[in-house]
Amino acid sequence: MPTLQWPEILLIVAILLLLFGVGKIAKIGGELGAGIKAFKDGLSGKTQDQTPEEKPNSETTEKK
């Protein structure tokens, strides 16, 4: 089975840009990234209700 090389990949990307436009491609990429992040958080047991622990402020912990 033949593999995709750079000229073929560039041609596919150019066709996708012509069909969908830059804005739509960026939106799809952002949604895909958010989906992957949610999947990883789901695997690790994190939920949206949990907030990261607040780190102590360096100004209040320093002695003056």
N, C-alpha and C positions, 0 to 999 in steps of 0.2 A: 504494500500500500504506500503510495507516494506521500511525502511529508510536505507541509506548507513551508515555503521559504519566504524571505523578506519581500520580494516583488508581489507575491500573491497576498501576503498579509496587508501590504500597503494598498493594494487594489481593493480589498475587502473593506478596509477602513475608509477609503475615499468614497466608496459606494454607500456605506452607512452614513457618512456625513452628508452626502447629497440627499439621501432619503429622509433622514430625521432632523438634520441640522445640529449645530453645535449645542444649542440650549437644551434640546431634548436629550442628547447624549449625556450631557453633564448631569441632568436631572436623574436619568436612569442610573448613572454611576453613583450618585449620592445615595439614592434609594437602595442600591445593591450593597453599598458599604454599610448603611444603617442596618440592613437585614443581617449581614454577616456579624456585625457587632452584637445585635440582639441574640443571634444564635449562640455566639460565644458566651455571652452573659448568661443565657439559659443553661448552657452546659456547666458553667461554674457555679450555678445556684444563685446568682445575683438577680434581684428584681428591681423594677423601677422605683418601688417604694423605699428601698434602702438608699441612704445617702452616705457618701464617703465621710469618714470621721474627720472632723475639723482639726487641722493642725494648729498647734499653739502659735500665736502671733510672735514673731521674733522680737518685736519691739517691747512687748509686755514681759518677756522672759529675760531680757537683758537687764543687768544691774546698771543703774546709772550712778 
